[in-house]
Amino acid sequence: MKALLTGGAGFIGRWVVKSLLDDGHEVWVLDDFSNGRKENLADFGNHRNFKKLVIGDIKDTRLLNEIFTSNKYDICFHLAASINVQDSIERPTVTFQNDVIGAFNILEQCKKHHVKLVFMSTCMVYEQACNEEGIDENSPVKPVSPYAGSKLAAENMVMSYYYAYDLPVTIIRPFNTYGPYQKTGGEGGVVAIFIKNKLANKPLQIYGDGTQTRDLLYVEDCARFIVESGYSDKTNGEIINAGLGKDISINDLAKLVAGENGCIKHIKHIHPQSEISKLLCKYSKAQKLLGWEPKYSLEEGIKKTEEWIKSNNHR
Ligand SMILES: NC(=O)c1ccc[n+]([C@@H]2O[C@H](COP(=O)([O-])OP(=O)(O)OC[C@H]3O[C@@H](n4cnc5c(N)ncnc54)[C@H](O)[C@@H]3O)[C@@H](O)[C@H]2O)c1
């Protein structure tokens, strides 16, 4: 299969490239390096099925037309996006342009060339979980940030192409994902930032009171879910969650990373109005449609992430 992966030089994208290559597919990556890194793809540069890294922007419709016309993809995994919730509140235009207009441009190309689209949405579109059953795909959505609003807007456009043009599309909503290759600074995720601070003997900083919970998905489980959503026809026209199926408060996560005697500091939340107090995934639909379930426990995932951050710092 010929696959185009947008955002393939980013954290999750890097693992999707690996999964696609491991499964014997030909891969093209489109990334503008606004948050991605060439080093993330260093392991694959010489792989015979890694066809091309195109450095470019999903807002560049001429470039999109050129690569879709000349390469005749079978499938597009659309991961490129502005991903930072705080940034989206402070600079909504950038997020809107990348996450809505950019997604629309990709959708148009998929329609023109009849390419299946897997659209990467997020759990951040949901309203908080209200019980221990967790959030399923019929749970209410609530766009508490322009990031979530943009993803929902793009999701609606994607689904409209399924109904209006019979385009094979799948919308996936992974929960918060962590693991090796995630940035450890401001653009990173909570697990990577906590580990980095622990290793540097700095306090782990928690926004707000730390009782908010997250369902944390290890990145290799996430990548397997993404590619399998693309391989199956059963997913066409569907919205599908993936997560660990367990949530943990940020206070407990900090203790798990730093140990009981680790130094933890609570600081004022920058945008408390956009916090989601409980995120817990119910992934039974992914299990039923794809036979997918997570393989890595949180403890195993944290260990692998910590080993990677340590070895990466030595390089
Ligand atoms: N990290 C998570 O916890 C998580 C959870 C659910 C969904 N997602 C979604 O998964 C996708 C990947 O997230 P990630 O965490 O790997 O983030 P990331 O920032 O590492 O990856 C996104 C990539 O897209 C690229 N990009 C951004 N704007 C672009 C543009 N205009 N043109 C071309 N490339 C562009 C960036 O350079 C980056 O490499 C995003 O769509 C995000 O919304 C992330």
The ligand as an ORCA input file, in Angstrom:
! r2SCAN-3c Opt
* xyz 0 1
  N       0.184     13.744     21.676
  C      -1.035     13.392     22.061
  O      -1.271     13.116     23.231
  C      -2.163     13.301     21.061
  C      -3.349     12.647     21.431
  C      -4.397     12.565     20.506
  C      -4.250     13.108     19.248
  N      -3.102     13.748     18.906
  C      -2.984     14.266     17.545
  O      -1.970     13.503     16.924
  C      -1.314     14.270     15.921
  C       0.184     14.240     16.145
  O       0.457     14.779     17.432
  P       1.911     14.745     18.093
  O       1.734     14.704     19.543
  O       2.753     13.739     17.423
  O       2.405     16.211     17.755
  P       3.652     16.749     16.929
  O       3.617     18.229     17.011
  O       4.887     16.051     17.378
  O       3.299     16.272     15.453
  C       2.601     17.089     14.541
  C       3.481     17.264     13.314
  O       2.765     18.041     12.355
  C       3.669     18.962     11.766
  N       2.874     20.094     11.285
  C       2.195     21.014     12.018
  N       1.600     21.914     11.212
  C       1.900     21.551      9.940
  C       1.579     22.100      8.665
  N       0.855     23.211      8.549
  N       2.038     21.470      7.559
  C       2.806     20.341      7.667
  N       3.142     19.788      8.852
  C       2.711     20.388      9.974
  C       4.650     19.328     12.875
  O       5.885     19.806     12.386
  C       4.786     18.000     13.611
  O       5.866     17.246     13.107
  C      -1.944     15.657     15.980
  O      -2.969     15.703     15.001
  C      -2.564     15.702     17.369
  O      -3.656     16.576     17.406
  C      -2.051     13.862     19.785
*
